[in-house]
Amino acid sequence: MSDSIIALATAPLRSALAVIRISGSDAFALTDQVFSKKISGLTKKAFFVGKISDEGKDIDQVVLLAYPAPRTFTGEDVVEISCHGSPLIANEIIECYLKRGARYATRGEFSSRAFYNGKMDLVEAEAVNDLINATTKESKSLSLMSLEGKTSQLVAPLKKSLADLVSLIEVNIDYPEYTDIEEANKAKISSSIDDIRRNVADLIKGGRGGKIVKDGVKVAIVGEPNVGKSSLLNALLNEDKAIVSDVPGTTRDVVEGDVDLHGVLLHLLDTAGIRENAETIERQGILRSEKTIKEADVVILVIDARNGMSDEDRRVEKLAAGKILIPTYNKEDLVSSKDSGKLYVSALKKDIKPLVERLFKELGVEESAFVSPSLNNARQLGLLGQIDACLSDAKKDCDANAPIDLVSVNLMSAYNQARQLLGENATTDLTDEIFSRFCVGK
């Protein structure tokens, strides 16, 4: 028996309506104590119009929806109350339930109950939060595919391939006397590992593209003072967010803004001009700029087209090692000749199309990333990386002619990590896998 939890499902603001959600094995019994109509014993979902009261005092007239277990979001009895949207009213209703034994839900507890009660796997549960936090139509679409179970379906072939291979090895080890079992020779194992690794590589590639679509990328705009960084930020945002001045050192802190670039959200960070011998306050801004470079995914190095790259610009190149770096020569309207191998823009005139095109190209997001389900958060990509590492070790052991049971250890680890993708128990008895695949003990 699980205790009942309660929480406001809508924003805690004054509005036309507020929705309160209760879930638990005694959610209906608690509701009977405060609602004007009895709902215990329901076998089908139903809605009611009535009053919530506490100790004979009416609180509000509400619409109440009752969902009996197990066909609910959490797998438990669920009640949803739509009341008038005064925070005072919502809090009074919640207090009614708390007085009678319910408790406040913790962060994500409704979704966690859905997961533990088998209503969704871990990938689907993560999609709930992703859907709430989606900032573009494309990221919303990816999250919705995960919530519908389409992303989880990517894991099934991977799990099956690993289970098939591990089972083949285990049955050869444990039942060598059966002649009708396929032989687990090293050549077959090595070939199977290669096939699985190709699948994992495709999942990682798709996941990285999906992560960019879902989460966006951090783009640091850096360079020496007065090269046009703030003008470029304003041009990318198509608004005057950053102060533009000819006075070096005007930008003392990081100025931020978001822009949707062909379905990818860019978190733009305009930084203080980087230069030596800056005065104390400006120096603090420069230190923050250097920190921003380290945290960014993409670095746009803005260079005055009239002067070319400086020693400070080369220092930025070193700071941005391992990042996507785009040297951008600004103020093209002030130069008479251009180098064909360089990217020129005029931020002040908002002529930045070449930069936008280069930026999107450098991100390397394929069209499929916008429309295909993918394992795209840090946990999922991390597990895929671990699976590939285990497969790589198994391949090395196999090619080095190591004992077959040693090869199986790494393959079993990869299999358990595939299960973890969906939040399944990491350890499993392979007996069912073995007997479902081979005619053992017939």
GUMAR-62118 format. One record per residue (C-alpha): x, y, z. Coordinates in nm, 3 decimals. Layout:
BEGIN
+---------+---------+---------+
|       X |       Y |       Z |
+---------+---------+---------+
|       X |       Y |       Z |
...
+---------+---------+---------+
END
This chain:
BEGIN
+---------+---------+---------+
|       X |       Y |       Z |
+---------+---------+---------+
|   0.000 |   0.000 |   0.000 |
|   0.147 |   0.334 |  -0.103 |
|   0.079 |   0.658 |   0.079 |
|  -0.109 |   0.925 |  -0.112 |
|   0.081 |   1.221 |  -0.249 |
|  -0.060 |   1.556 |  -0.352 |
|   0.072 |   1.853 |  -0.546 |
|  -0.036 |   2.149 |  -0.753 |
|  -0.006 |   2.041 |  -1.118 |
|  -0.033 |   2.395 |  -1.256 |
|   0.184 |   2.701 |  -1.193 |
|   0.145 |   2.854 |  -0.843 |
|   0.004 |   3.177 |  -0.985 |
|  -0.333 |   3.352 |  -0.987 |
|  -0.521 |   3.224 |  -1.293 |
|  -0.863 |   3.115 |  -1.413 |
|  -0.813 |   2.756 |  -1.300 |
|  -0.574 |   2.549 |  -1.094 |
|  -0.530 |   2.171 |  -1.108 |
|  -0.441 |   1.962 |  -0.804 |
|  -0.331 |   1.600 |  -0.844 |
|  -0.355 |   1.323 |  -0.583 |
|  -0.219 |   0.971 |  -0.628 |
|  -0.211 |   0.673 |  -0.396 |
|  -0.394 |   0.365 |  -0.279 |
|  -0.618 |   0.570 |  -0.048 |
|  -0.665 |   0.871 |  -0.281 |
|  -1.035 |   0.788 |  -0.326 |
|  -1.095 |   0.730 |   0.046 |
|  -0.935 |   1.064 |   0.133 |
|  -1.145 |   1.236 |  -0.133 |
|  -1.463 |   1.088 |   0.015 |
|  -1.383 |   1.281 |   0.335 |
|  -1.367 |   1.623 |   0.167 |
|  -1.581 |   1.599 |  -0.150 |
|  -1.959 |   1.629 |  -0.165 |
|  -1.992 |   1.302 |  -0.358 |
|  -1.856 |   0.954 |  -0.287 |
|  -1.612 |   0.813 |  -0.541 |
|  -1.479 |   0.501 |  -0.367 |
|  -1.553 |   0.178 |  -0.551 |
|  -1.523 |   0.324 |  -0.899 |
|  -1.408 |   0.078 |  -1.163 |
|  -1.405 |   0.323 |  -1.455 |
|  -1.282 |   0.679 |  -1.486 |
|  -1.545 |   0.939 |  -1.413 |
|  -1.585 |   1.310 |  -1.354 |
|  -1.801 |   1.496 |  -1.103 |
|  -1.906 |   1.851 |  -1.019 |
|  -1.928 |   1.918 |  -0.649 |
|  -1.788 |   2.100 |  -0.348 |
|  -1.470 |   2.058 |  -0.147 |
|  -1.538 |   2.119 |   0.220 |
|  -1.340 |   2.103 |   0.542 |
|  -1.516 |   2.049 |   0.874 |
|  -1.846 |   2.174 |   0.733 |
|  -1.698 |   2.482 |   0.569 |
|  -1.715 |   2.500 |   0.187 |
|  -1.386 |   2.584 |   0.018 |
|  -1.474 |   2.581 |  -0.352 |
|  -1.697 |   2.430 |  -0.617 |
|  -1.478 |   2.209 |  -0.836 |
|  -1.465 |   1.966 |  -1.123 |
|  -1.319 |   1.637 |  -1.004 |
|  -1.181 |   1.361 |  -1.227 |
|  -1.132 |   1.017 |  -1.075 |
|  -0.909 |   0.755 |  -1.239 |
|  -0.910 |   0.409 |  -1.076 |
|  -0.593 |   0.199 |  -1.086 |
|  -0.421 |   0.047 |  -1.273 |
|  -0.504 |   0.237 |  -1.595 |
|  -0.363 |   0.569 |  -1.475 |
|  -0.042 |   0.768 |  -1.520 |
|   0.106 |   0.642 |  -1.193 |
|  -0.062 |   0.299 |  -1.191 |
|  -0.241 |   0.402 |  -0.869 |
|  -0.579 |   0.559 |  -0.799 |
|  -0.553 |   0.919 |  -0.918 |
|  -0.774 |   1.220 |  -0.849 |
|  -0.744 |   1.551 |  -1.032 |
|  -0.928 |   1.854 |  -0.898 |
|  -0.989 |   2.161 |  -1.113 |
|  -1.064 |   2.454 |  -0.885 |
|  -1.073 |   2.830 |  -0.925 |
|  -0.721 |   2.957 |  -0.979 |
|  -0.664 |   3.145 |  -0.656 |
|  -0.347 |   3.026 |  -0.481 |
|  -0.540 |   3.061 |  -0.154 |
|  -0.809 |   2.818 |  -0.268 |
|  -0.559 |   2.567 |  -0.406 |
|  -0.358 |   2.572 |  -0.083 |
|  -0.673 |   2.524 |   0.128 |
|  -0.771 |   2.218 |  -0.075 |
|  -0.421 |   2.074 |  -0.043 |
|  -0.432 |   2.136 |   0.334 |
|  -0.756 |   1.936 |   0.352 |
|  -0.576 |   1.631 |   0.218 |
|  -0.262 |   1.685 |   0.426 |
|  -0.472 |   1.695 |   0.746 |
|  -0.617 |   1.357 |   0.653 |
|  -0.289 |   1.177 |   0.588 |
|  -0.170 |   1.270 |   0.242 |
|   0.172 |   1.428 |   0.200 |
|   0.333 |   1.670 |  -0.041 |
|   0.482 |   1.497 |  -0.344 |
|   0.857 |   1.534 |  -0.386 |
|   1.006 |   1.658 |  -0.713 |
|   0.921 |   1.416 |  -0.993 |
|   0.747 |   1.171 |  -0.759 |
|   0.441 |   1.121 |  -0.980 |
|   0.666 |   1.022 |  -1.270 |
|   0.885 |   0.804 |  -1.048 |
|   0.576 |   0.615 |  -0.929 |
|   0.477 |   0.564 |  -1.292 |
|   0.822 |   0.418 |  -1.356 |
|   0.831 |   0.189 |  -1.051 |
|   0.476 |   0.070 |  -1.120 |
|   0.572 |  -0.030 |  -1.473 |
|   0.369 |   0.238 |  -1.651 |
|   0.675 |   0.369 |  -1.834 |
|   1.044 |   0.290 |  -1.867 |
|   1.322 |   0.527 |  -1.766 |
|   1.362 |   0.677 |  -2.113 |
|   0.991 |   0.762 |  -2.120 |
|   1.007 |   0.903 |  -1.767 |
|   1.297 |   1.131 |  -1.863 |
|   1.092 |   1.249 |  -2.161 |
|   0.827 |   1.393 |  -1.928 |
|   1.073 |   1.649 |  -1.795 |
|   1.220 |   1.709 |  -2.142 |
|   0.873 |   1.782 |  -2.279 |
|   0.803 |   2.034 |  -2.004 |
|   1.135 |   2.211 |  -2.067 |
|   1.121 |   2.203 |  -2.449 |
|   1.205 |   2.545 |  -2.600 |
|   1.160 |   2.475 |  -2.972 |
|   0.904 |   2.282 |  -3.174 |
|   1.179 |   2.042 |  -3.279 |
|   1.289 |   1.965 |  -2.922 |
|   0.924 |   1.920 |  -2.822 |
|   0.877 |   1.673 |  -3.108 |
|   1.178 |   1.464 |  -2.999 |
|   1.057 |   1.457 |  -2.639 |
|   0.710 |   1.354 |  -2.747 |
|   0.853 |   1.063 |  -2.948 |
|   1.037 |   0.946 |  -2.636 |
|   0.724 |   0.979 |  -2.424 |
|   0.535 |   0.767 |  -2.677 |
|   0.796 |   0.490 |  -2.645 |
|   0.954 |   0.531 |  -2.988 |
|   1.299 |   0.604 |  -2.844 |
|   1.282 |   0.301 |  -2.615 |
|   1.223 |   0.084 |  -2.921 |
|   1.577 |   0.167 |  -3.034 |
|   1.712 |  -0.028 |  -2.739 |
|   1.527 |  -0.353 |  -2.816 |
|   1.745 |  -0.463 |  -3.112 |
|   2.060 |  -0.379 |  -2.914 |
|   1.945 |  -0.579 |  -2.612 |
|   1.843 |  -0.872 |  -2.830 |
|   2.175 |  -0.881 |  -3.017 |
|   2.371 |  -0.876 |  -2.693 |
|   2.143 |  -1.133 |  -2.528 |
|   2.173 |  -1.362 |  -2.831 |
|   2.552 |  -1.346 |  -2.825 |
|   2.589 |  -1.386 |  -2.448 |
|   2.340 |  -1.674 |  -2.449 |
|   2.526 |  -1.845 |  -2.731 |
|   2.850 |  -1.830 |  -2.533 |
|   2.691 |  -1.933 |  -2.202 |
|   2.512 |  -2.233 |  -2.349 |
|   2.837 |  -2.353 |  -2.509 |
|   3.012 |  -2.322 |  -2.173 |
|   2.737 |  -2.478 |  -1.959 |
|   2.601 |  -2.741 |  -2.199 |
|   2.894 |  -2.861 |  -2.415 |
|   2.744 |  -3.207 |  -2.447 |
|   2.453 |  -3.096 |  -2.666 |
|   2.536 |  -3.136 |  -3.032 |
|   2.239 |  -2.938 |  -3.167 |
|   2.375 |  -2.608 |  -3.028 |
|   2.540 |  -2.361 |  -3.261 |
|   2.912 |  -2.342 |  -3.193 |
|   3.036 |  -2.017 |  -3.035 |
|   3.364 |  -1.997 |  -3.224 |
|   3.590 |  -1.691 |  -3.202 |
|   3.529 |  -1.583 |  -3.562 |
|   3.152 |  -1.573 |  -3.514 |
|   3.184 |  -1.388 |  -3.182 |
|   3.422 |  -1.131 |  -3.331 |
|   3.194 |  -1.073 |  -3.629 |
|   2.886 |  -1.036 |  -3.406 |
|   3.066 |  -0.783 |  -3.188 |
|   3.151 |  -0.577 |  -3.497 |
|   2.786 |  -0.578 |  -3.604 |
|   2.667 |  -0.467 |  -3.259 |
|   2.929 |  -0.192 |  -3.240 |
|   2.807 |  -0.052 |  -3.571 |
|   2.459 |  -0.034 |  -3.425 |
|   2.591 |   0.141 |  -3.114 |
|   2.789 |   0.387 |  -3.326 |
|   2.472 |   0.477 |  -3.516 |
|   2.284 |   0.526 |  -3.188 |
|   2.560 |   0.753 |  -3.052 |
|   2.572 |   0.958 |  -3.373 |
|   2.196 |   1.001 |  -3.374 |
|   2.197 |   1.078 |  -3.003 |
|   2.454 |   1.354 |  -3.034 |
|   2.251 |   1.519 |  -3.309 |
|   1.935 |   1.478 |  -3.107 |
|   2.101 |   1.627 |  -2.799 |
|   2.187 |   1.940 |  -2.997 |
|   1.828 |   1.969 |  -3.120 |
|   1.685 |   1.905 |  -2.772 |
|   1.923 |   2.103 |  -2.552 |
|   2.069 |   2.357 |  -2.794 |
|   2.432 |   2.466 |  -2.785 |
|   2.630 |   2.728 |  -2.593 |
|   2.795 |   2.976 |  -2.827 |
|   3.059 |   3.212 |  -2.686 |
|   3.128 |   3.530 |  -2.883 |
|   3.483 |   3.634 |  -2.798 |
|   3.761 |   3.859 |  -2.920 |
|   3.954 |   4.173 |  -2.840 |
|   3.777 |   4.489 |  -2.724 |
|   3.589 |   4.692 |  -2.985 |
|   3.589 |   4.431 |  -3.263 |
|   3.208 |   4.419 |  -3.273 |
|   3.114 |   4.131 |  -3.044 |
|   2.810 |   4.308 |  -2.899 |
|   2.700 |   4.419 |  -3.247 |
|   2.724 |   4.058 |  -3.361 |
|   2.517 |   3.938 |  -3.064 |
|   2.252 |   4.197 |  -3.146 |
|   2.254 |   4.095 |  -3.513 |
|   2.212 |   3.726 |  -3.429 |
|   1.930 |   3.803 |  -3.185 |
|   1.784 |   4.066 |  -3.418 |
|   1.744 |   4.299 |  -3.121 |
|   1.952 |   4.556 |  -2.934 |
|   2.027 |   4.358 |  -2.621 |
|   2.394 |   4.443 |  -2.570 |
|   2.525 |   4.799 |  -2.540 |
|   2.732 |   4.895 |  -2.842 |
|   3.005 |   5.157 |  -2.798 |
|   3.336 |   5.259 |  -2.951 |
|   3.485 |   5.272 |  -2.602 |
|   3.695 |   4.958 |  -2.537 |
|   3.584 |   4.760 |  -2.233 |
|   3.215 |   4.859 |  -2.247 |
|   3.107 |   4.497 |  -2.193 |
|   3.226 |   4.402 |  -1.843 |
|   3.019 |   4.088 |  -1.791 |
|   2.873 |   3.808 |  -1.998 |
|   2.556 |   3.916 |  -2.185 |
|   2.326 |   3.629 |  -2.281 |
|   2.049 |   3.569 |  -2.533 |
|   1.879 |   3.277 |  -2.708 |
|   1.797 |   3.241 |  -3.076 |
|   1.637 |   2.959 |  -3.276 |
|   1.864 |   2.871 |  -3.569 |
|   1.679 |   2.639 |  -3.808 |
|   1.535 |   2.446 |  -3.514 |
|   1.850 |   2.450 |  -3.299 |
|   1.847 |   2.677 |  -2.994 |
|   2.166 |   2.879 |  -2.961 |
|   2.253 |   3.008 |  -2.615 |
|   2.458 |   3.314 |  -2.719 |
|   2.711 |   3.454 |  -2.474 |
|   2.868 |   3.792 |  -2.551 |
|   3.184 |   3.823 |  -2.345 |
|   3.413 |   4.101 |  -2.230 |
|   3.696 |   4.184 |  -2.468 |
|   4.007 |   3.980 |  -2.395 |
|   4.328 |   4.180 |  -2.367 |
|   4.631 |   4.211 |  -2.146 |
|   4.693 |   4.508 |  -1.912 |
|   4.322 |   4.562 |  -1.842 |
|   4.223 |   4.756 |  -1.531 |
|   4.097 |   4.563 |  -1.227 |
|   3.719 |   4.565 |  -1.290 |
|   3.760 |   4.488 |  -1.659 |
|   4.000 |   4.208 |  -1.569 |
|   3.722 |   4.034 |  -1.374 |
|   3.508 |   4.042 |  -1.689 |
|   3.795 |   3.893 |  -1.888 |
|   3.831 |   3.607 |  -1.639 |
|   3.460 |   3.534 |  -1.675 |
|   3.503 |   3.538 |  -2.052 |
|   3.778 |   3.279 |  -2.030 |
|   3.554 |   3.064 |  -1.809 |
|   3.271 |   3.100 |  -2.063 |
|   3.500 |   2.979 |  -2.343 |
|   3.576 |   2.664 |  -2.147 |
|   3.205 |   2.594 |  -2.092 |
|   3.094 |   2.673 |  -2.449 |
|   3.029 |   2.421 |  -2.726 |
|   3.105 |   2.672 |  -3.002 |
|   3.340 |   2.971 |  -2.997 |
|   3.295 |   3.255 |  -3.246 |
|   3.623 |   3.444 |  -3.251 |
|   3.546 |   3.795 |  -3.374 |
|   3.838 |   3.966 |  -3.549 |
|   3.858 |   4.319 |  -3.686 |
|   3.889 |   4.261 |  -4.062 |
|   4.109 |   4.570 |  -4.093 |
|   4.373 |   4.441 |  -3.853 |
|   4.373 |   4.063 |  -3.891 |
|   4.443 |   3.806 |  -3.624 |
|   4.640 |   3.923 |  -3.319 |
|   4.840 |   3.748 |  -3.049 |
|   4.535 |   3.770 |  -2.821 |
|   4.325 |   3.599 |  -3.087 |
|   4.579 |   3.318 |  -3.104 |
|   4.558 |   3.285 |  -2.727 |
|   4.180 |   3.245 |  -2.761 |
|   4.243 |   2.970 |  -3.017 |
|   4.440 |   2.780 |  -2.754 |
|   4.172 |   2.837 |  -2.489 |
|   3.913 |   2.700 |  -2.734 |
|   4.106 |   2.382 |  -2.814 |
|   3.862 |   2.097 |  -2.865 |
|   3.569 |   2.331 |  -2.931 |
|   3.407 |   2.424 |  -3.260 |
|   3.599 |   2.742 |  -3.340 |
|   3.477 |   2.985 |  -3.607 |
|   3.714 |   3.279 |  -3.677 |
|   3.487 |   3.559 |  -3.802 |
|   3.625 |   3.873 |  -3.963 |
|   3.391 |   4.159 |  -3.879 |
|   3.358 |   4.505 |  -4.041 |
|   3.389 |   4.369 |  -4.394 |
|   3.235 |   4.694 |  -4.519 |
|   3.552 |   4.875 |  -4.411 |
|   3.801 |   4.664 |  -4.608 |
|   3.871 |   4.687 |  -4.980 |
|   4.011 |   4.337 |  -5.037 |
|   3.924 |   4.002 |  -4.884 |
|   4.094 |   3.669 |  -4.840 |
|   3.881 |   3.400 |  -5.006 |
|   3.959 |   3.153 |  -4.726 |
|   3.817 |   3.372 |  -4.450 |
|   3.463 |   3.431 |  -4.326 |
|   3.357 |   3.797 |  -4.339 |
|   3.053 |   3.969 |  -4.188 |
|   2.930 |   4.317 |  -4.109 |
|   2.760 |   4.292 |  -3.771 |
|   2.666 |   4.660 |  -3.765 |
|   2.478 |   4.623 |  -4.095 |
|   2.339 |   4.284 |  -3.983 |
|   2.503 |   4.117 |  -4.282 |
|   2.581 |   3.789 |  -4.106 |
|   2.432 |   3.522 |  -4.332 |
|   2.772 |   3.358 |  -4.405 |
|   2.828 |   3.311 |  -4.031 |
|   2.482 |   3.162 |  -3.976 |
|   2.538 |   2.915 |  -4.258 |
|   2.884 |   2.819 |  -4.130 |
|   2.757 |   2.780 |  -3.776 |
|   2.480 |   2.542 |  -3.877 |
|   2.722 |   2.346 |  -4.097 |
|   2.979 |   2.312 |  -3.817 |
|   2.717 |   2.174 |  -3.579 |
|   2.678 |   1.884 |  -3.822 |
|   2.313 |   1.823 |  -3.739 |
|   2.157 |   1.600 |  -4.002 |
|   1.793 |   1.633 |  -4.102 |
|   1.717 |   1.297 |  -3.941 |
|   1.807 |   1.441 |  -3.599 |
|   1.497 |   1.662 |  -3.614 |
|   1.248 |   1.389 |  -3.701 |
|   1.389 |   1.061 |  -3.566 |
|   1.383 |   0.932 |  -3.206 |
|   1.725 |   0.923 |  -3.039 |
|   1.893 |   0.840 |  -2.710 |
|   2.004 |   1.195 |  -2.655 |
|   2.062 |   1.288 |  -2.293 |
|   2.388 |   1.266 |  -2.101 |
|   2.289 |   0.948 |  -1.913 |
|   2.182 |   0.765 |  -2.227 |
|   2.484 |   0.872 |  -2.430 |
|   2.711 |   0.784 |  -2.139 |
|   2.570 |   0.432 |  -2.120 |
|   2.604 |   0.389 |  -2.496 |
|   2.970 |   0.493 |  -2.461 |
|   3.020 |   0.237 |  -2.183 |
|   2.855 |  -0.034 |  -2.393 |
|   3.089 |   0.042 |  -2.681 |
|   3.391 |   0.033 |  -2.445 |
|   3.286 |  -0.311 |  -2.315 |
|   3.237 |  -0.438 |  -2.669 |
|   3.578 |  -0.302 |  -2.765 |
|   3.738 |  -0.490 |  -2.474 |
|   3.549 |  -0.806 |  -2.566 |
|   3.669 |  -0.775 |  -2.925 |
|   4.031 |  -0.736 |  -2.812 |
|   4.003 |  -1.040 |  -2.586 |
|   3.844 |  -1.242 |  -2.863 |
|   4.106 |  -1.147 |  -3.121 |
|   4.380 |  -1.222 |  -2.867 |
|   4.237 |  -1.574 |  -2.835 |
|   4.145 |  -1.523 |  -2.469 |
|   3.924 |  -1.788 |  -2.300 |
|   3.564 |  -1.762 |  -2.412 |
|   3.435 |  -1.709 |  -2.058 |
|   3.659 |  -1.400 |  -2.027 |
|   3.509 |  -1.259 |  -2.348 |
|   3.165 |  -1.324 |  -2.200 |
|   3.237 |  -1.105 |  -1.896 |
|   3.261 |  -0.785 |  -2.103 |
|   2.966 |  -0.885 |  -2.319 |
|   2.754 |  -0.944 |  -2.008 |
|   2.853 |  -0.602 |  -1.879 |
|   2.744 |  -0.445 |  -2.210 |
|   2.412 |  -0.632 |  -2.187 |
|   2.346 |  -0.508 |  -1.832 |
|   2.421 |  -0.150 |  -1.938 |
|   2.174 |  -0.185 |  -2.224 |
|   1.915 |  -0.283 |  -1.965 |
|   2.007 |   0.023 |  -1.760 |
|   1.914 |   0.243 |  -2.056 |
|   1.552 |   0.157 |  -1.984 |
|   1.599 |   0.151 |  -1.607 |
|   1.578 |  -0.226 |  -1.585 |
|   1.759 |  -0.420 |  -1.315 |
|   2.125 |  -0.433 |  -1.414 |
|   2.163 |  -0.796 |  -1.311 |
|   1.964 |  -1.075 |  -1.467 |
|   1.961 |  -1.452 |  -1.481 |
|   2.021 |  -1.557 |  -1.840 |
|   1.846 |  -1.891 |  -1.793 |
|   1.530 |  -1.768 |  -1.964 |
|   1.735 |  -1.622 |  -2.247 |
|   1.916 |  -1.951 |  -2.298 |
|   1.610 |  -2.175 |  -2.293 |
|   1.413 |  -1.942 |  -2.519 |
|   1.681 |  -1.964 |  -2.789 |
|   1.812 |  -2.321 |  -2.781 |
|   1.680 |  -2.673 |  -2.765 |
|   1.859 |  -2.750 |  -2.442 |
|   1.749 |  -3.042 |  -2.223 |
|   1.480 |  -3.156 |  -2.462 |
+---------+---------+---------+
END
